[in-house]
């Protein structure tokens, strides 16, 4: 996990730990059910970011935003598919379905506000979210490997999506999903890092401008 380097990063990490605590409180080691609820939330950030970057491109009437828009929308779609896989495995009950509706509504509102005003912090937070997702799926995989969780057949929808062998197991699915989360972590951390680079460049330009103005004066 990336070490926080400023207040923005610390806030992002603290929110991640807060949401992790909630997930642990509700689901403990019920990783299948945990995945169902968390993947419904995980599908929100990419869609919000993709939409807002798209609107920014329209307002600015400039190109160059396409790769990031497509990356964010692809992330949202990928997380949606994760949900489809684990619905087949966990079979969420009525309480969990209502929990999904409430959690998604709250997080959608929260993340939209965050991304409008603090896009760098938002990407860092999702990077940390994905780091935690990697840890959770690693723990889930260990439970499957040691026999605590039955290594059932992977759902057909997951086999088709990932191109897995026809007799693929839950362990194969978890490895594939974990690899996706690793990619999302790298992408969001890199976007946050790019904001840091732009901030440093802007500060350097202002410093040079100040020096030049003083010389002229």
mmCIF file of the C-alpha atoms, coordinates in Angstrom:
data_MODEL
# 
_entry.id   MODEL 
# 
loop_
_atom_site.group_PDB 
_atom_site.id 
_atom_site.type_symbol 
_atom_site.label_atom_id 
_atom_site.label_alt_id 
_atom_site.label_comp_id 
_atom_site.label_asym_id 
_atom_site.label_entity_id 
_atom_site.label_seq_id 
_atom_site.pdbx_PDB_ins_code 
_atom_site.Cartn_x 
_atom_site.Cartn_y 
_atom_site.Cartn_z 
_atom_site.occupancy 
_atom_site.B_iso_or_equiv 
_atom_site.pdbx_formal_charge 
_atom_site.auth_seq_id 
_atom_site.auth_comp_id 
_atom_site.auth_asym_id 
_atom_site.auth_atom_id 
_atom_site.pdbx_PDB_model_num 
ATOM 1   C CA . UNK A 1 1   ? 0.000   0.000   0.000   1.00 0.00 ? 1   UNK A CA 1 
ATOM 2   C CA . UNK A 1 2   ? 1.297   3.448   -0.923  1.00 0.00 ? 2   UNK A CA 1 
ATOM 3   C CA . UNK A 1 3   ? 2.556   5.470   2.036   1.00 0.00 ? 3   UNK A CA 1 
ATOM 4   C CA . UNK A 1 4   ? 0.601   8.748   2.522   1.00 0.00 ? 4   UNK A CA 1 
ATOM 5   C CA . UNK A 1 5   ? 2.747   11.790  1.743   1.00 0.00 ? 5   UNK A CA 1 
ATOM 6   C CA . UNK A 1 6   ? 0.377   14.668  2.592   1.00 0.00 ? 6   UNK A CA 1 
ATOM 7   C CA . UNK A 1 7   ? -2.921  15.533  4.282   1.00 0.00 ? 7   UNK A CA 1 
ATOM 8   C CA . UNK A 1 8   ? -4.880  14.617  1.170   1.00 0.00 ? 8   UNK A CA 1 
ATOM 9   C CA . UNK A 1 9   ? -3.413  11.110  1.206   1.00 0.00 ? 9   UNK A CA 1 
ATOM 10  C CA . UNK A 1 10  ? -3.992  10.760  4.959   1.00 0.00 ? 10  UNK A CA 1 
ATOM 11  C CA . UNK A 1 11  ? -7.649  11.702  4.536   1.00 0.00 ? 11  UNK A CA 1 
ATOM 12  C CA . UNK A 1 12  ? -8.012  9.205   1.689   1.00 0.00 ? 12  UNK A CA 1 
ATOM 13  C CA . UNK A 1 13  ? -6.438  6.459   3.788   1.00 0.00 ? 13  UNK A CA 1 
ATOM 14  C CA . UNK A 1 14  ? -8.540  7.299   6.854   1.00 0.00 ? 14  UNK A CA 1 
ATOM 15  C CA . UNK A 1 15  ? -11.751 7.051   4.808   1.00 0.00 ? 15  UNK A CA 1 
ATOM 16  C CA . UNK A 1 16  ? -10.574 3.715   3.457   1.00 0.00 ? 16  UNK A CA 1 
ATOM 17  C CA . UNK A 1 17  ? -9.969  2.393   6.983   1.00 0.00 ? 17  UNK A CA 1 
ATOM 18  C CA . UNK A 1 18  ? -13.396 3.702   8.037   1.00 0.00 ? 18  UNK A CA 1 
ATOM 19  C CA . UNK A 1 19  ? -15.196 1.875   5.230   1.00 0.00 ? 19  UNK A CA 1 
ATOM 20  C CA . UNK A 1 20  ? -13.099 -1.245  5.902   1.00 0.00 ? 20  UNK A CA 1 
ATOM 21  C CA . UNK A 1 21  ? -14.259 -1.158  9.534   1.00 0.00 ? 21  UNK A CA 1 
ATOM 22  C CA . UNK A 1 22  ? -17.890 -1.005  8.424   1.00 0.00 ? 22  UNK A CA 1 
ATOM 23  C CA . UNK A 1 23  ? -17.382 -3.959  6.071   1.00 0.00 ? 23  UNK A CA 1 
ATOM 24  C CA . UNK A 1 24  ? -15.669 -5.967  8.814   1.00 0.00 ? 24  UNK A CA 1 
ATOM 25  C CA . UNK A 1 25  ? -18.481 -5.161  11.251  1.00 0.00 ? 25  UNK A CA 1 
ATOM 26  C CA . UNK A 1 26  ? -21.258 -6.291  8.922   1.00 0.00 ? 26  UNK A CA 1 
ATOM 27  C CA . UNK A 1 27  ? -19.638 -9.234  7.169   1.00 0.00 ? 27  UNK A CA 1 
ATOM 28  C CA . UNK A 1 28  ? -16.593 -10.427 9.149   1.00 0.00 ? 28  UNK A CA 1 
ATOM 29  C CA . UNK A 1 29  ? -15.331 -13.460 7.182   1.00 0.00 ? 29  UNK A CA 1 
ATOM 30  C CA . UNK A 1 30  ? -18.392 -13.872 4.938   1.00 0.00 ? 30  UNK A CA 1 
ATOM 31  C CA . UNK A 1 31  ? -16.354 -12.874 1.910   1.00 0.00 ? 31  UNK A CA 1 
ATOM 32  C CA . UNK A 1 32  ? -18.891 -13.832 -0.737  1.00 0.00 ? 32  UNK A CA 1 
ATOM 33  C CA . UNK A 1 33  ? -21.593 -11.614 0.775   1.00 0.00 ? 33  UNK A CA 1 
ATOM 34  C CA . UNK A 1 34  ? -18.998 -8.947  1.505   1.00 0.00 ? 34  UNK A CA 1 
ATOM 35  C CA . UNK A 1 35  ? -18.016 -8.937  -2.182  1.00 0.00 ? 35  UNK A CA 1 
ATOM 36  C CA . UNK A 1 36  ? -21.642 -8.504  -3.303  1.00 0.00 ? 36  UNK A CA 1 
ATOM 37  C CA . UNK A 1 37  ? -22.142 -5.329  -1.259  1.00 0.00 ? 37  UNK A CA 1 
ATOM 38  C CA . UNK A 1 38  ? -18.693 -3.849  -1.809  1.00 0.00 ? 38  UNK A CA 1 
ATOM 39  C CA . UNK A 1 39  ? -18.700 -4.435  -5.562  1.00 0.00 ? 39  UNK A CA 1 
ATOM 40  C CA . UNK A 1 40  ? -21.952 -2.482  -5.880  1.00 0.00 ? 40  UNK A CA 1 
ATOM 41  C CA . UNK A 1 41  ? -20.098 0.442   -4.291  1.00 0.00 ? 41  UNK A CA 1 
ATOM 42  C CA . UNK A 1 42  ? -16.893 -0.222  -6.240  1.00 0.00 ? 42  UNK A CA 1 
ATOM 43  C CA . UNK A 1 43  ? -18.788 0.293   -9.475  1.00 0.00 ? 43  UNK A CA 1 
ATOM 44  C CA . UNK A 1 44  ? -19.630 3.890   -8.505  1.00 0.00 ? 44  UNK A CA 1 
ATOM 45  C CA . UNK A 1 45  ? -16.269 5.768   -8.634  1.00 0.00 ? 45  UNK A CA 1 
ATOM 46  C CA . UNK A 1 46  ? -15.368 4.881   -12.213 1.00 0.00 ? 46  UNK A CA 1 
ATOM 47  C CA . UNK A 1 47  ? -18.800 5.907   -13.473 1.00 0.00 ? 47  UNK A CA 1 
ATOM 48  C CA . UNK A 1 48  ? -18.774 9.180   -11.519 1.00 0.00 ? 48  UNK A CA 1 
ATOM 49  C CA . UNK A 1 49  ? -15.225 10.043  -12.606 1.00 0.00 ? 49  UNK A CA 1 
ATOM 50  C CA . UNK A 1 50  ? -15.867 9.092   -16.233 1.00 0.00 ? 50  UNK A CA 1 
ATOM 51  C CA . UNK A 1 51  ? -19.036 11.208  -16.361 1.00 0.00 ? 51  UNK A CA 1 
ATOM 52  C CA . UNK A 1 52  ? -17.441 14.265  -14.734 1.00 0.00 ? 52  UNK A CA 1 
ATOM 53  C CA . UNK A 1 53  ? -14.316 14.100  -16.912 1.00 0.00 ? 53  UNK A CA 1 
ATOM 54  C CA . UNK A 1 54  ? -16.589 13.752  -19.951 1.00 0.00 ? 54  UNK A CA 1 
ATOM 55  C CA . UNK A 1 55  ? -18.505 16.872  -18.916 1.00 0.00 ? 55  UNK A CA 1 
ATOM 56  C CA . UNK A 1 56  ? -15.219 18.709  -18.306 1.00 0.00 ? 56  UNK A CA 1 
ATOM 57  C CA . UNK A 1 57  ? -14.125 17.859  -21.848 1.00 0.00 ? 57  UNK A CA 1 
ATOM 58  C CA . UNK A 1 58  ? -17.411 19.236  -23.201 1.00 0.00 ? 58  UNK A CA 1 
ATOM 59  C CA . UNK A 1 59  ? -17.110 22.456  -21.174 1.00 0.00 ? 59  UNK A CA 1 
ATOM 60  C CA . UNK A 1 60  ? -13.500 23.033  -22.193 1.00 0.00 ? 60  UNK A CA 1 
ATOM 61  C CA . UNK A 1 61  ? -14.212 22.001  -25.789 1.00 0.00 ? 61  UNK A CA 1 
ATOM 62  C CA . UNK A 1 62  ? -10.901 20.146  -25.847 1.00 0.00 ? 62  UNK A CA 1 
ATOM 63  C CA . UNK A 1 63  ? -9.701  16.673  -26.755 1.00 0.00 ? 63  UNK A CA 1 
ATOM 64  C CA . UNK A 1 64  ? -7.222  14.646  -24.726 1.00 0.00 ? 64  UNK A CA 1 
ATOM 65  C CA . UNK A 1 65  ? -9.638  13.391  -22.083 1.00 0.00 ? 65  UNK A CA 1 
ATOM 66  C CA . UNK A 1 66  ? -10.685 10.273  -24.002 1.00 0.00 ? 66  UNK A CA 1 
ATOM 67  C CA . UNK A 1 67  ? -8.195  7.746   -22.566 1.00 0.00 ? 67  UNK A CA 1 
ATOM 68  C CA . UNK A 1 68  ? -9.051  8.606   -18.968 1.00 0.00 ? 68  UNK A CA 1 
ATOM 69  C CA . UNK A 1 69  ? -12.800 8.626   -19.652 1.00 0.00 ? 69  UNK A CA 1 
ATOM 70  C CA . UNK A 1 70  ? -12.590 5.185   -21.250 1.00 0.00 ? 70  UNK A CA 1 
ATOM 71  C CA . UNK A 1 71  ? -10.383 3.857   -18.429 1.00 0.00 ? 71  UNK A CA 1 
ATOM 72  C CA . UNK A 1 72  ? -12.796 5.034   -15.750 1.00 0.00 ? 72  UNK A CA 1 
ATOM 73  C CA . UNK A 1 73  ? -15.887 3.675   -17.532 1.00 0.00 ? 73  UNK A CA 1 
ATOM 74  C CA . UNK A 1 74  ? -14.096 0.366   -18.138 1.00 0.00 ? 74  UNK A CA 1 
ATOM 75  C CA . UNK A 1 75  ? -13.308 0.210   -14.419 1.00 0.00 ? 75  UNK A CA 1 
ATOM 76  C CA . UNK A 1 76  ? -16.979 0.752   -13.561 1.00 0.00 ? 76  UNK A CA 1 
ATOM 77  C CA . UNK A 1 77  ? -18.057 -1.966  -15.994 1.00 0.00 ? 77  UNK A CA 1 
ATOM 78  C CA . UNK A 1 78  ? -15.434 -4.366  -14.657 1.00 0.00 ? 78  UNK A CA 1 
ATOM 79  C CA . UNK A 1 79  ? -16.622 -3.832  -11.075 1.00 0.00 ? 79  UNK A CA 1 
ATOM 80  C CA . UNK A 1 80  ? -20.217 -4.380  -12.217 1.00 0.00 ? 80  UNK A CA 1 
ATOM 81  C CA . UNK A 1 81  ? -19.197 -7.732  -13.650 1.00 0.00 ? 81  UNK A CA 1 
ATOM 82  C CA . UNK A 1 82  ? -17.532 -8.661  -10.368 1.00 0.00 ? 82  UNK A CA 1 
ATOM 83  C CA . UNK A 1 83  ? -20.918 -8.139  -8.747  1.00 0.00 ? 83  UNK A CA 1 
ATOM 84  C CA . UNK A 1 84  ? -22.586 -10.412 -11.299 1.00 0.00 ? 84  UNK A CA 1 
ATOM 85  C CA . UNK A 1 85  ? -20.070 -13.172 -10.469 1.00 0.00 ? 85  UNK A CA 1 
ATOM 86  C CA . UNK A 1 86  ? -20.547 -13.054 -6.711  1.00 0.00 ? 86  UNK A CA 1 
ATOM 87  C CA . UNK A 1 87  ? -24.334 -12.796 -6.888  1.00 0.00 ? 87  UNK A CA 1 
ATOM 88  C CA . UNK A 1 88  ? -24.159 -16.295 -8.390  1.00 0.00 ? 88  UNK A CA 1 
ATOM 89  C CA . UNK A 1 89  ? -22.091 -17.469 -5.415  1.00 0.00 ? 89  UNK A CA 1 
ATOM 90  C CA . UNK A 1 90  ? -23.427 -15.613 -2.371  1.00 0.00 ? 90  UNK A CA 1 
ATOM 91  C CA . UNK A 1 91  ? -27.155 -15.308 -3.199  1.00 0.00 ? 91  UNK A CA 1 
ATOM 92  C CA . UNK A 1 92  ? -27.780 -12.048 -1.259  1.00 0.00 ? 92  UNK A CA 1 
ATOM 93  C CA . UNK A 1 93  ? -30.776 -11.961 1.072   1.00 0.00 ? 93  UNK A CA 1 
ATOM 94  C CA . UNK A 1 94  ? -33.387 -9.211  1.362   1.00 0.00 ? 94  UNK A CA 1 
ATOM 95  C CA . UNK A 1 95  ? -31.465 -7.348  4.068   1.00 0.00 ? 95  UNK A CA 1 
ATOM 96  C CA . UNK A 1 96  ? -28.314 -7.281  1.940   1.00 0.00 ? 96  UNK A CA 1 
ATOM 97  C CA . UNK A 1 97  ? -30.248 -6.065  -1.082  1.00 0.00 ? 97  UNK A CA 1 
ATOM 98  C CA . UNK A 1 98  ? -31.645 -3.136  0.923   1.00 0.00 ? 98  UNK A CA 1 
ATOM 99  C CA . UNK A 1 99  ? -28.176 -2.521  2.343   1.00 0.00 ? 99  UNK A CA 1 
ATOM 100 C CA . UNK A 1 100 ? -26.868 -2.301  -1.214  1.00 0.00 ? 100 UNK A CA 1 
ATOM 101 C CA . UNK A 1 101 ? -29.475 0.329   -2.152  1.00 0.00 ? 101 UNK A CA 1 
ATOM 102 C CA . UNK A 1 102 ? -28.693 2.460   0.886   1.00 0.00 ? 102 UNK A CA 1 
ATOM 103 C CA . UNK A 1 103 ? -24.913 2.096   0.648   1.00 0.00 ? 103 UNK A CA 1 
ATOM 104 C CA . UNK A 1 104 ? -24.871 2.881   -3.057  1.00 0.00 ? 104 UNK A CA 1 
ATOM 105 C CA . UNK A 1 105 ? -27.012 5.996   -2.642  1.00 0.00 ? 105 UNK A CA 1 
ATOM 106 C CA . UNK A 1 106 ? -24.889 7.353   0.202   1.00 0.00 ? 106 UNK A CA 1 
ATOM 107 C CA . UNK A 1 107 ? -21.590 6.588   -1.488  1.00 0.00 ? 107 UNK A CA 1 
ATOM 108 C CA . UNK A 1 108 ? -22.729 7.970   -4.848  1.00 0.00 ? 108 UNK A CA 1 
ATOM 109 C CA . UNK A 1 109 ? -23.584 11.302  -3.212  1.00 0.00 ? 109 UNK A CA 1 
ATOM 110 C CA . UNK A 1 110 ? -20.368 11.366  -1.184  1.00 0.00 ? 110 UNK A CA 1 
ATOM 111 C CA . UNK A 1 111 ? -18.079 10.460  -4.079  1.00 0.00 ? 111 UNK A CA 1 
ATOM 112 C CA . UNK A 1 112 ? -19.690 12.876  -6.531  1.00 0.00 ? 112 UNK A CA 1 
ATOM 113 C CA . UNK A 1 113 ? -19.078 15.717  -4.068  1.00 0.00 ? 113 UNK A CA 1 
ATOM 114 C CA . UNK A 1 114 ? -15.507 14.505  -3.488  1.00 0.00 ? 114 UNK A CA 1 
ATOM 115 C CA . UNK A 1 115 ? -14.680 14.253  -7.181  1.00 0.00 ? 115 UNK A CA 1 
ATOM 116 C CA . UNK A 1 116 ? -16.062 17.666  -8.072  1.00 0.00 ? 116 UNK A CA 1 
ATOM 117 C CA . UNK A 1 117 ? -14.022 19.462  -5.406  1.00 0.00 ? 117 UNK A CA 1 
ATOM 118 C CA . UNK A 1 118 ? -11.140 17.063  -4.623  1.00 0.00 ? 118 UNK A CA 1 
ATOM 119 C CA . UNK A 1 119 ? -10.386 14.843  -7.646  1.00 0.00 ? 119 UNK A CA 1 
ATOM 120 C CA . UNK A 1 120 ? -6.830  14.036  -6.534  1.00 0.00 ? 120 UNK A CA 1 
ATOM 121 C CA . UNK A 1 121 ? -7.971  12.872  -3.100  1.00 0.00 ? 121 UNK A CA 1 
ATOM 122 C CA . UNK A 1 122 ? -10.775 10.902  -4.749  1.00 0.00 ? 122 UNK A CA 1 
ATOM 123 C CA . UNK A 1 123 ? -8.390  8.950   -6.966  1.00 0.00 ? 123 UNK A CA 1 
ATOM 124 C CA . UNK A 1 124 ? -6.043  8.324   -4.042  1.00 0.00 ? 124 UNK A CA 1 
ATOM 125 C CA . UNK A 1 125 ? -8.944  7.063   -1.942  1.00 0.00 ? 125 UNK A CA 1 
ATOM 126 C CA . UNK A 1 126 ? -10.015 4.632   -4.649  1.00 0.00 ? 126 UNK A CA 1 
ATOM 127 C CA . UNK A 1 127 ? -6.407  3.511   -4.993  1.00 0.00 ? 127 UNK A CA 1 
ATOM 128 C CA . UNK A 1 128 ? -6.459  2.665   -1.279  1.00 0.00 ? 128 UNK A CA 1 
ATOM 129 C CA . UNK A 1 129 ? -9.903  1.052   -1.620  1.00 0.00 ? 129 UNK A CA 1 
ATOM 130 C CA . UNK A 1 130 ? -8.497  -1.210  -4.305  1.00 0.00 ? 130 UNK A CA 1 
ATOM 131 C CA . UNK A 1 131 ? -5.478  -2.036  -2.135  1.00 0.00 ? 131 UNK A CA 1 
ATOM 132 C CA . UNK A 1 132 ? -7.889  -3.176  0.566   1.00 0.00 ? 132 UNK A CA 1 
ATOM 133 C CA . UNK A 1 133 ? -9.858  -5.148  -2.018  1.00 0.00 ? 133 UNK A CA 1 
ATOM 134 C CA . UNK A 1 134 ? -6.661  -6.956  -3.001  1.00 0.00 ? 134 UNK A CA 1 
ATOM 135 C CA . UNK A 1 135 ? -6.049  -7.793  0.667   1.00 0.00 ? 135 UNK A CA 1 
ATOM 136 C CA . UNK A 1 136 ? -9.628  -9.024  1.115   1.00 0.00 ? 136 UNK A CA 1 
ATOM 137 C CA . UNK A 1 137 ? -9.513  -11.259 -1.946  1.00 0.00 ? 137 UNK A CA 1 
ATOM 138 C CA . UNK A 1 138 ? -6.141  -12.617 -0.831  1.00 0.00 ? 138 UNK A CA 1 
ATOM 139 C CA . UNK A 1 139 ? -7.696  -13.542 2.532   1.00 0.00 ? 139 UNK A CA 1 
ATOM 140 C CA . UNK A 1 140 ? -10.681 -15.065 0.716   1.00 0.00 ? 140 UNK A CA 1 
ATOM 141 C CA . UNK A 1 141 ? -8.333  -17.116 -1.469  1.00 0.00 ? 141 UNK A CA 1 
ATOM 142 C CA . UNK A 1 142 ? -6.452  -18.401 1.588   1.00 0.00 ? 142 UNK A CA 1 
ATOM 143 C CA . UNK A 1 143 ? -9.727  -19.603 3.125   1.00 0.00 ? 143 UNK A CA 1 
ATOM 144 C CA . UNK A 1 144 ? -10.530 -21.460 -0.088  1.00 0.00 ? 144 UNK A CA 1 
ATOM 145 C CA . UNK A 1 145 ? -7.053  -22.987 -0.297  1.00 0.00 ? 145 UNK A CA 1 
ATOM 146 C CA . UNK A 1 146 ? -7.074  -24.224 3.302   1.00 0.00 ? 146 UNK A CA 1 
ATOM 147 C CA . UNK A 1 147 ? -10.551 -25.716 2.956   1.00 0.00 ? 147 UNK A CA 1 
ATOM 148 C CA . UNK A 1 148 ? -12.423 -23.274 5.216   1.00 0.00 ? 148 UNK A CA 1 
ATOM 149 C CA . UNK A 1 149 ? -14.488 -22.224 2.188   1.00 0.00 ? 149 UNK A CA 1 
ATOM 150 C CA . UNK A 1 150 ? -15.568 -24.809 -0.383  1.00 0.00 ? 150 UNK A CA 1 
ATOM 151 C CA . UNK A 1 151 ? -13.787 -24.419 -3.721  1.00 0.00 ? 151 UNK A CA 1 
ATOM 152 C CA . UNK A 1 152 ? -16.958 -24.627 -5.777  1.00 0.00 ? 152 UNK A CA 1 
ATOM 153 C CA . UNK A 1 153 ? -17.190 -24.337 -9.542  1.00 0.00 ? 153 UNK A CA 1 
ATOM 154 C CA . UNK A 1 154 ? -16.800 -20.815 -10.904 1.00 0.00 ? 154 UNK A CA 1 
ATOM 155 C CA . UNK A 1 155 ? -20.040 -19.326 -12.341 1.00 0.00 ? 155 UNK A CA 1 
ATOM 156 C CA . UNK A 1 156 ? -20.376 -19.715 -16.096 1.00 0.00 ? 156 UNK A CA 1 
ATOM 157 C CA . UNK A 1 157 ? -20.641 -15.948 -16.528 1.00 0.00 ? 157 UNK A CA 1 
ATOM 158 C CA . UNK A 1 158 ? -17.177 -15.576 -14.976 1.00 0.00 ? 158 UNK A CA 1 
ATOM 159 C CA . UNK A 1 159 ? -15.743 -18.371 -17.125 1.00 0.00 ? 159 UNK A CA 1 
ATOM 160 C CA . UNK A 1 160 ? -17.027 -16.633 -20.246 1.00 0.00 ? 160 UNK A CA 1 
ATOM 161 C CA . UNK A 1 161 ? -15.844 -13.180 -19.130 1.00 0.00 ? 161 UNK A CA 1 
ATOM 162 C CA . UNK A 1 162 ? -12.286 -14.198 -18.268 1.00 0.00 ? 162 UNK A CA 1 
ATOM 163 C CA . UNK A 1 163 ? -11.922 -17.018 -20.755 1.00 0.00 ? 163 UNK A CA 1 
ATOM 164 C CA . UNK A 1 164 ? -11.243 -19.506 -17.946 1.00 0.00 ? 164 UNK A CA 1 
ATOM 165 C CA . UNK A 1 165 ? -11.127 -23.248 -18.499 1.00 0.00 ? 165 UNK A CA 1 
ATOM 166 C CA . UNK A 1 166 ? -14.507 -24.982 -18.396 1.00 0.00 ? 166 UNK A CA 1 
ATOM 167 C CA . UNK A 1 167 ? -13.805 -26.627 -15.010 1.00 0.00 ? 167 UNK A CA 1 
ATOM 168 C CA . UNK A 1 168 ? -12.516 -23.423 -13.362 1.00 0.00 ? 168 UNK A CA 1 
ATOM 169 C CA . UNK A 1 169 ? -13.044 -23.114 -9.628  1.00 0.00 ? 169 UNK A CA 1 
ATOM 170 C CA . UNK A 1 170 ? -13.808 -20.334 -7.180  1.00 0.00 ? 170 UNK A CA 1 
ATOM 171 C CA . UNK A 1 171 ? -10.078 -19.991 -6.530  1.00 0.00 ? 171 UNK A CA 1 
ATOM 172 C CA . UNK A 1 172 ? -9.490  -19.239 -10.219 1.00 0.00 ? 172 UNK A CA 1 
ATOM 173 C CA . UNK A 1 173 ? -12.204 -16.590 -10.153 1.00 0.00 ? 173 UNK A CA 1 
ATOM 174 C CA . UNK A 1 174 ? -10.767 -14.936 -7.035  1.00 0.00 ? 174 UNK A CA 1 
ATOM 175 C CA . UNK A 1 175 ? -7.312  -14.742 -8.631  1.00 0.00 ? 175 UNK A CA 1 
ATOM 176 C CA . UNK A 1 176 ? -8.787  -13.111 -11.737 1.00 0.00 ? 176 UNK A CA 1 
ATOM 177 C CA . UNK A 1 177 ? -10.828 -10.587 -9.745  1.00 0.00 ? 177 UNK A CA 1 
ATOM 178 C CA . UNK A 1 178 ? -7.832  -9.795  -7.540  1.00 0.00 ? 178 UNK A CA 1 
ATOM 179 C CA . UNK A 1 179 ? -5.744  -9.070  -10.650 1.00 0.00 ? 179 UNK A CA 1 
ATOM 180 C CA . UNK A 1 180 ? -8.421  -6.608  -11.802 1.00 0.00 ? 180 UNK A CA 1 
ATOM 181 C CA . UNK A 1 181 ? -8.312  -4.853  -8.427  1.00 0.00 ? 181 UNK A CA 1 
ATOM 182 C CA . UNK A 1 182 ? -4.525  -4.600  -8.621  1.00 0.00 ? 182 UNK A CA 1 
ATOM 183 C CA . UNK A 1 183 ? -4.869  -2.875  -11.991 1.00 0.00 ? 183 UNK A CA 1 
ATOM 184 C CA . UNK A 1 184 ? -7.496  -0.443  -10.683 1.00 0.00 ? 184 UNK A CA 1 
ATOM 185 C CA . UNK A 1 185 ? -5.220  0.374   -7.743  1.00 0.00 ? 185 UNK A CA 1 
ATOM 186 C CA . UNK A 1 186 ? -2.287  1.163   -10.015 1.00 0.00 ? 186 UNK A CA 1 
ATOM 187 C CA . UNK A 1 187 ? -4.427  3.335   -12.298 1.00 0.00 ? 187 UNK A CA 1 
ATOM 188 C CA . UNK A 1 188 ? -6.005  5.415   -9.543  1.00 0.00 ? 188 UNK A CA 1 
ATOM 189 C CA . UNK A 1 189 ? -2.754  5.902   -7.654  1.00 0.00 ? 189 UNK A CA 1 
ATOM 190 C CA . UNK A 1 190 ? -1.097  7.005   -10.903 1.00 0.00 ? 190 UNK A CA 1 
ATOM 191 C CA . UNK A 1 191 ? -3.871  9.542   -11.564 1.00 0.00 ? 191 UNK A CA 1 
ATOM 192 C CA . UNK A 1 192 ? -3.446  10.931  -8.038  1.00 0.00 ? 192 UNK A CA 1 
ATOM 193 C CA . UNK A 1 193 ? 0.323   11.095  -8.569  1.00 0.00 ? 193 UNK A CA 1 
ATOM 194 C CA . UNK A 1 194 ? -0.242  13.058  -11.778 1.00 0.00 ? 194 UNK A CA 1 
ATOM 195 C CA . UNK A 1 195 ? -2.199  15.668  -9.827  1.00 0.00 ? 195 UNK A CA 1 
ATOM 196 C CA . UNK A 1 196 ? 0.763   15.953  -7.434  1.00 0.00 ? 196 UNK A CA 1 
ATOM 197 C CA . UNK A 1 197 ? 3.133   16.463  -10.367 1.00 0.00 ? 197 UNK A CA 1 
ATOM 198 C CA . UNK A 1 198 ? 0.882   19.165  -11.842 1.00 0.00 ? 198 UNK A CA 1 
ATOM 199 C CA . UNK A 1 199 ? 0.707   20.908  -8.442  1.00 0.00 ? 199 UNK A CA 1 
ATOM 200 C CA . UNK A 1 200 ? 4.506   20.895  -8.120  1.00 0.00 ? 200 UNK A CA 1 
ATOM 201 C CA . UNK A 1 201 ? 4.921   22.157  -11.675 1.00 0.00 ? 201 UNK A CA 1 
ATOM 202 C CA . UNK A 1 202 ? 2.431   24.958  -11.053 1.00 0.00 ? 202 UNK A CA 1 
ATOM 203 C CA . UNK A 1 203 ? 4.239   25.987  -7.857  1.00 0.00 ? 203 UNK A CA 1 
ATOM 204 C CA . UNK A 1 204 ? 7.584   25.975  -9.663  1.00 0.00 ? 204 UNK A CA 1 
ATOM 205 C CA . UNK A 1 205 ? 6.214   28.160  -12.459 1.00 0.00 ? 205 UNK A CA 1 
ATOM 206 C CA . UNK A 1 206 ? 4.791   30.616  -9.933  1.00 0.00 ? 206 UNK A CA 1 
ATOM 207 C CA . UNK A 1 207 ? 8.130   30.723  -8.102  1.00 0.00 ? 207 UNK A CA 1 
ATOM 208 C CA . UNK A 1 208 ? 9.998   31.455  -11.346 1.00 0.00 ? 208 UNK A CA 1 
ATOM 209 C CA . UNK A 1 209 ? 7.434   34.120  -12.265 1.00 0.00 ? 209 UNK A CA 1 
ATOM 210 C CA . UNK A 1 210 ? 7.850   35.753  -8.846  1.00 0.00 ? 210 UNK A CA 1 
ATOM 211 C CA . UNK A 1 211 ? 11.648  35.796  -9.204  1.00 0.00 ? 211 UNK A CA 1 
ATOM 212 C CA . UNK A 1 212 ? 11.411  37.323  -12.703 1.00 0.00 ? 212 UNK A CA 1 
ATOM 213 C CA . UNK A 1 213 ? 8.971   39.971  -11.480 1.00 0.00 ? 213 UNK A CA 1 
ATOM 214 C CA . UNK A 1 214 ? 11.317  40.888  -8.630  1.00 0.00 ? 214 UNK A CA 1 
ATOM 215 C CA . UNK A 1 215 ? 14.194  41.249  -11.055 1.00 0.00 ? 215 UNK A CA 1 
ATOM 216 C CA . UNK A 1 216 ? 12.166  43.554  -13.268 1.00 0.00 ? 216 UNK A CA 1 
ATOM 217 C CA . UNK A 1 217 ? 11.119  45.614  -10.272 1.00 0.00 ? 217 UNK A CA 1 
# 
